Amino acid sequence: MRNVKRRAGLLVYPLTVLFLLAGLVTQTAVAGIVGTETVLAEQSAGAERARLQAMLDRQDVQEQLIGYGVSPEEAAERVAALTDAEAIELAQRIDELPAGGVTTVLLVIIILLLVLR
């Protein structure tokens, strides 16, 4: 009987210390509230980026890019690398332009983005 208590004691004390230390090491999860504006801004940026990408997929835009010496793949990579704010701003600028000048101004803006980075 004494032998069993001794073995149990040898097992209980290290396990107790292990459980106490495990309680100190664990991390607690921290959650915050995400505002509606944040979610809408992310969705808007994704939609604008998709619209810019669709413009770059047009044949006439690709021909203009090649004429300026920029590969369409590189321009697509640059559009994908834009921050959310830059994508929204670029799309807004395109919306403000007259219909006939969209392609040329889009190309100028993309080329400026390529040069400035």
C-alpha positions in Angstrom: 0.0 0.0 0.0 2.8 2.3 0.9 4.5 1.6 -2.5 1.3 2.5 -4.4 1.0 5.9 -2.5 4.7 6.6 -3.3 4.2 5.9 -7.0 1.0 7.9 -7.1 2.8 10.8 -5.4 5.6 10.7 -7.9 3.0 11.0 -10.7 0.6 13.5 -9.1 3.0 16.2 -8.2 4.6 16.5 -11.7 1.2 16.4 -13.3 -0.1 19.1 -11.0 2.8 21.4 -11.9 2.4 20.6 -15.6 -1.3 21.6 -15.5 -0.6 24.8 -13.6 2.1 25.8 -16.1 -0.2 24.9 -19.0 -2.8 27.3 -17.6 -0.2 30.1 -17.6 1.0 29.5 -21.2 -2.4 29.4 -22.9 -3.4 32.4 -24.9 -6.8 34.0 -24.8 -8.6 34.9 -28.0 -9.4 38.6 -28.5 -12.2 39.6 -30.8 -13.3 43.0 -31.8 -16.4 44.4 -33.6 -16.0 45.0 -37.3 -17.9 48.1 -38.4 -20.2 48.1 -41.3 -18.1 50.7 -43.1 -15.1 48.5 -43.0 -16.9 45.5 -44.5 -18.5 47.7 -47.2 -15.2 49.3 -48.0 -13.5 45.9 -48.5 -16.4 44.7 -50.7 -16.3 47.9 -52.7 -12.5 47.7 -53.2 -12.9 44.1 -54.5 -15.6 45.1 -56.9 -13.6 48.1 -58.2 -10.5 45.9 -58.6 -12.5 43.4 -60.6 -13.9 46.2 -62.8 -10.4 47.5 -63.4 -9.2 44.0 -64.3 -12.1 43.6 -66.7 -11.0 46.9 -68.4 -7.5 45.5 -68.8 -8.9 42.4 -70.4 -10.4 44.4 -73.3 -8.5 44.0 -76.6 -8.3 47.7 -77.3 -6.8 48.4 -73.9 -4.2 45.7 -74.3 -3.2 47.0 -77.7 -2.7 50.5 -76.2 -0.6 49.0 -73.4 1.6 47.2 -75.8 1.9 50.4 -77.8 3.2 52.1 -74.7 5.6 49.3 -74.1 3.8 47.8 -71.1 2.8 44.1 -71.1 -0.8 43.5 -70.2 0.3 40.9 -67.7 2.5 43.4 -65.9 -0.4 45.9 -65.8 -2.7 43.2 -64.4 -0.2 42.5 -61.7 0.0 46.2 -60.8 -3.7 46.4 -60.6 -3.8 43.4 -58.3 -1.1 45.0 -56.2 -3.0 48.2 -55.6 -4.2 48.9 -52.1 -8.0 49.1 -51.6 -7.9 52.9 -51.4 -5.9 53.2 -54.6 -8.3 50.8 -56.5 -11.3 52.8 -55.4 -9.6 56.1 -56.3 -8.6 54.9 -59.7 -12.1 53.6 -60.4 -13.6 56.9 -59.3 -11.3 58.8 -61.6 -12.3 56.6 -64.5 -15.9 57.2 -63.8 -15.4 61.0 -63.9 -13.8 60.9 -67.3 -15.7 61.4 -70.6 -16.7 58.1 -72.3 -14.3 58.4 -75.3 -11.2 59.2 -73.2 -11.5 56.3 -70.7 -9.1 54.0 -72.4 -6.4 56.5 -73.0 -6.6 58.0 -69.5 -6.7 54.6 -67.9 -3.5 53.7 -69.7 -1.9 56.9 -68.6 -2.8 56.3 -65.0 -1.6 52.7 -65.1 1.6 53.8 -66.7 2.1 56.5 -64.0 1.5 53.8 -61.4 4.0 51.6 -63.1 6.6 54.3 -63.2 6.1 55.6 -59.7 6.5 52.3 -58.1 
